[in-house]
Amino acid sequence: MEAVARGVKKGGGHNVGVTIGKSLQDKNPWVDSEIKMLSWEERLFKLIEKGDGYLFLDGATGTLNELFFVWEMANKKLHRKPMIILGKQLRRLVQFLKKDPSLRIPGNFHLVATIPQAMSLLKTVR
């Protein structure tokens, strides 16, 4: 999370950390502002609410949880925000999952290999 916040800041952007518990600003000097939530469920819904789009890098089970939750919301037409998979391992996972014909891939779902590709998609959001 720190690397993402640092990249946003160096690119001239503003970033908001959505946290649970102890202040992120105490740990991450790249965060511009912070929204504290009481539980991981509240944090997940706040991330979805606040995001203009979703960029997924390789991560652990929390990243998978967020990806699948946002993916299912798109399939249920609860949002139309772009979902961009940049992480190499995540792209391989999604390519494997796409082999299942019953799996629905929404039109706002994108697999990209480079940061410029991801940035190009994100720039179309606003």
C-alpha positions in Angstrom: 0.0 0.0 0.0 2.9 2.3 0.7 4.4 1.8 -2.8 1.0 2.7 -4.4 0.6 5.8 -2.3 4.2 6.9 -3.1 3.6 6.4 -6.8 0.4 8.4 -6.7 2.1 11.2 -4.9 5.2 11.3 -7.2 2.8 11.3 -10.2 1.1 14.5 -8.8 -2.0 12.7 -7.5 -3.9 12.8 -4.2 -4.4 9.6 -2.3 -6.7 8.6 0.5 -5.9 5.7 2.8 -9.0 3.7 4.0 -7.9 2.0 7.2 -9.0 -0.1 10.1 -7.6 0.6 13.5 -4.3 2.4 14.0 -3.7 5.5 11.9 -2.1 4.9 8.5 -0.6 8.4 8.5 1.6 7.3 11.4 3.0 4.5 9.2 2.8 5.8 5.6 4.2 9.3 5.0 2.8 9.3 1.4 -0.9 9.3 2.4 -2.6 12.7 1.9 -5.7 11.9 4.0 -7.2 9.0 5.8 -10.7 7.5 6.4 -10.8 5.2 9.4 -13.3 2.4 9.4 -14.4 0.1 12.3 -14.3 -3.2 10.4 -12.9 -4.8 7.3 -16.4 -5.0 5.8 -16.9 -1.3 6.3 -13.5 -0.7 4.8 -14.3 -2.8 1.7 -17.6 -0.9 1.0 -15.8 2.5 1.5 -13.1 1.5 -0.9 -15.7 0.6 -3.5 -17.7 3.7 -2.9 -14.8 6.1 -3.1 -13.0 4.5 -6.1 -13.4 6.0 -9.6 -11.8 2.8 -10.9 -10.0 -0.2 -9.5 -6.4 -1.2 -10.3 -5.3 -4.5 -8.9 -1.7 -5.5 -8.4 -0.5 -8.8 -7.1 -1.3 -9.3 -3.5 -2.6 -11.8 -0.9 -6.1 -12.9 0.1 -7.2 -9.4 0.9 -6.5 -8.4 -2.7 -8.4 -11.4 -4.0 -11.3 -10.6 -1.8 -11.5 -7.1 -3.1 -11.1 -8.2 -6.7 -13.8 -10.8 -6.6 -16.2 -8.6 -4.7 -15.9 -5.7 -7.2 -16.1 -8.2 -10.1 -19.3 -9.7 -8.7 -20.8 -6.2 -8.2 -20.0 -5.4 -11.9 -21.7 -8.7 -13.0 -24.8 -7.6 -11.0 -24.6 -4.2 -12.7 -24.0 -2.4 -9.4 -21.2 -0.4 -10.8 -19.6 0.4 -14.2 -16.2 1.5 -13.0 -13.2 0.1 -14.8 -11.5 -2.9 -13.2 -7.9 -3.1 -14.3 -5.7 -6.2 -13.6 -2.0 -5.2 -13.8 -0.4 -7.8 -11.5 1.3 -10.6 -13.4 0.1 -13.4 -11.0 -3.4 -11.9 -11.0 -3.5 -11.8 -14.8 -2.5 -15.5 -14.9 -5.2 -16.3 -12.4 -7.9 -14.5 -14.4 -6.7 -16.0 -17.7 -7.1 -19.4 -16.0 -10.5 -18.6 -14.6 -11.7 -17.3 -18.0 -11.4 -20.9 -19.3 -14.7 -21.6 -17.4 -17.5 -20.8 -19.8 -19.9 -20.1 -17.0 -17.7 -17.2 -15.7 -19.0 -13.8 -16.7 -16.4 -11.2 -17.6 -18.0 -7.7 -17.6 -17.2 -5.2 -20.3 -15.4 -2.9 -17.8 -12.9 -5.6 -16.9 -9.4 -5.2 -18.4 -6.2 -7.2 -18.3 -3.1 -5.0 -19.0 0.6 -5.7 -19.0 2.0 -2.3 -18.5 1.6 0.8 -16.3 1.0 3.1 -19.4 -1.9 0.8 -20.5 -3.4 1.0 -17.0 -3.0 4.8 -16.9 -4.6 5.2 -20.3 -7.7 3.3 -19.0 -7.8 5.2 -15.8 -7.6 8.6 -17.6 -10.9 7.8 -19.3 -12.7 7.6 -15.9 -13.1 11.3 -15.3 
